[in-house]
Amino acid sequence: MEDESDPGRKFRAVIRAFVGYLKGISVLALSEYLEVGRGNDEIDEMIVGAHLRRPSLGHWNHFLRSIVEQRRTPPAGSGAQRWNNLADALSDCRAVLVSSAGQAPREALVSRGIKLVMMEGLIDEGLDAVFRGEEIRAPLRKNHRCGSGAGCSGNGQGCS
């Protein structure tokens, strides 16, 4: 019988859990991809090719990174327009969870019907609350405060 306190055993258990989690997320992303029918040749080859039939952790990781959409943020320095562009890019989102946000990004997101959640802690708890339509519990909520004596210059580059 293996010793339950063996660090190697614990490490292997963590790796198995991570691989299972990665595969589970990949399956969800795959089902959404197939439902939407995006038709990316590289991803389609990964699906029907040998990579996912006998996958390794690297194959699942590459697949997930390929299938999940990444969005670029507008460049800094364009003031309020930057936040309007960002809000437009996120217009299909229900909510955005952040550690903090100034007045301009808050107004841009909220004006487009995107809920802005400023919080700290585990993102899973914040997402659960958003998807259930519940209030974020107090230890996760966060109020934005500018630094001591700082004011907003409105240039989209943070507090000055």
QUIZIPE-V200964 format. One record per residue. N is the residue number from 1. RES is the residue in three letters. SS is DSSP state (A for helix, B for strand, O for the rest). PHI is phi in degrees with one decimal (* if undefined). NEAR is the number of other C-alpha atoms within 8 Angstrom. Layout:
<<N	RES	SS	PHI	NEAR> <N	RES	SS	PHI	NEAR>>
This chain:
<<1	MET	O	*	2> <2	GLU	O	-78.0	4> <3	ASP	O	-75.4	5> <4	GLU	O	-63.1	6> <5	SER	O	-91.8	6> <6	ASP	O	-64.8	8> <7	PRO	A	-59.8	6> <8	GLY	A	-63.7	6> <9	ARG	A	-64.3	9> <10	LYS	A	-62.3	10> <11	PHE	A	-62.3	8> <12	ARG	A	-63.2	8> <13	ALA	A	-65.3	8> <14	VAL	A	-65.1	8> <15	ILE	A	-62.5	8> <16	ARG	A	-61.3	8> <17	ALA	A	-64.6	8> <18	PHE	A	-64.0	8> <19	VAL	A	-61.5	9> <20	GLY	A	-62.1	8> <21	TYR	A	-63.4	8> <22	LEU	A	-61.5	10> <23	LYS	A	-65.7	9> <24	GLY	A	-62.5	8> <25	ILE	A	-64.2	9> <26	SER	A	-63.1	11> <27	VAL	A	-63.6	8> <28	LEU	A	-62.8	8> <29	ALA	A	-64.6	11> <30	LEU	A	-63.5	9> <31	SER	A	-63.9	8> <32	GLU	A	-66.1	8> <33	TYR	A	-59.3	10> <34	LEU	A	-68.9	8> <35	GLU	A	-66.1	6> <36	VAL	A	-77.4	6> <37	GLY	O	69.6	6> <38	ARG	O	-68.4	6> <39	GLY	O	73.5	6> <40	ASN	O	-85.2	6> <41	ASP	A	-59.0	6> <42	GLU	A	-64.2	6> <43	ILE	A	-70.4	11> <44	ASP	A	-59.0	9> <45	GLU	A	-65.6	8> <46	MET	A	-63.4	11> <47	ILE	A	-69.6	9> <48	VAL	A	-89.2	7> <49	GLY	O	-77.1	8> <50	ALA	O	-74.5	9> <51	HIS	O	-58.7	9> <52	LEU	O	-96.3	11> <53	ARG	O	-73.8	6> <54	ARG	O	-129.0	6> <55	PRO	O	-77.3	10> <56	SER	O	-108.5	6> <57	LEU	A	-56.5	7> <58	GLY	A	-62.1	7> <59	HIS	A	-64.9	10> <60	TRP	A	-64.9	13> <61	ASN	A	-62.3	9> <62	HIS	A	-63.7	8> <63	PHE	A	-60.5	11> <64	LEU	A	-63.0	11> <65	ARG	A	-64.9	7> <66	SER	A	-77.0	8> <67	ILE	A	-87.7	10> <68	VAL	O	-80.2	7> <69	GLU	O	-68.0	5> <70	GLN	O	-113.5	4> <71	ARG	O	-118.6	5> <72	ARG	O	-87.7	4> <73	THR	O	-88.4	5> <74	PRO	O	-62.8	8> <75	PRO	O	-65.6	6> <76	ALA	O	-69.6	8> <77	GLY	O	99.7	8> <78	SER	O	-103.5	9> <79	GLY	O	62.7	11> <80	ALA	A	-61.8	11> <81	GLN	A	-62.6	7> <82	ARG	A	-58.9	13> <83	TRP	A	-72.1	14> <84	ASN	A	-64.6	11> <85	ASN	A	-64.4	9> <86	LEU	A	-64.3	10> <87	ALA	A	-61.6	12> <88	ASP	A	-63.7	8> <89	ALA	A	-66.8	8> <90	LEU	O	-103.5	7> <91	SER	O	-61.7	8> <92	ASP	O	-91.7	5> <93	CYS	O	-93.0	7> <94	ARG	O	-78.2	7> <95	ALA	B	-153.6	9> <96	VAL	B	-126.2	9> <97	LEU	B	-102.6	10> <98	VAL	B	-135.9	9> <99	SER	O	-81.3	8> <100	SER	O	-166.6	9> <101	ALA	O	-155.9	9> <102	GLY	O	-79.6	10> <103	GLN	A	-63.0	6> <104	ALA	A	-62.2	10> <105	PRO	A	-65.7	12> <106	ARG	A	-60.7	10> <107	GLU	A	-64.1	8> <108	ALA	A	-62.8	11> <109	LEU	A	-69.9	14> <110	VAL	A	-64.0	10> <111	SER	A	-64.6	7> <112	ARG	O	-103.2	9> <113	GLY	O	79.2	7> <114	ILE	O	-97.2	12> <115	LYS	B	-73.9	9> <116	LEU	B	-104.3	11> <117	VAL	B	-114.2	9> <118	MET	B	-95.5	13> <119	MET	B	-154.2	13> <120	GLU	O	-130.4	10> <121	GLY	O	112.2	7> <122	LEU	O	-76.1	6> <123	ILE	A	-64.0	8> <124	ASP	A	-57.7	6> <125	GLU	A	-66.5	8> <126	GLY	A	-65.3	12> <127	LEU	A	-64.3	8> <128	ASP	A	-56.6	8> <129	ALA	A	-63.3	11> <130	VAL	A	-62.4	11> <131	PHE	A	-71.2	7> <132	ARG	A	-90.0	6> <133	GLY	O	73.3	6> <134	GLU	O	-96.9	7> <135	GLU	O	-75.5	6> <136	ILE	O	-68.7	9> <137	ARG	O	-66.7	6> <138	ALA	O	-49.9	5> <139	PRO	O	-63.9	7> <140	LEU	O	-90.6	10> <141	ARG	B	-65.0	11> <142	LYS	O	-144.0	10> <143	ASN	O	-99.9	7> <144	HIS	O	-79.0	8> <145	ARG	O	-133.9	4> <146	CYS	O	-70.1	10> <147	GLY	O	-61.1	7> <148	SER	O	-57.2	4> <149	GLY	O	75.7	5> <150	ALA	O	-88.1	8> <151	GLY	O	-134.5	8> <152	CYS	B	-86.8	9> <153	SER	O	-84.3	7> <154	GLY	O	77.6	8> <155	ASN	O	-93.6	9> <156	GLY	O	76.1	13> <157	GLN	O	-118.7	8> <158	GLY	O	91.2	7> <159	CYS	B	-69.1	9> <160	SER	O	-110.5	6>>
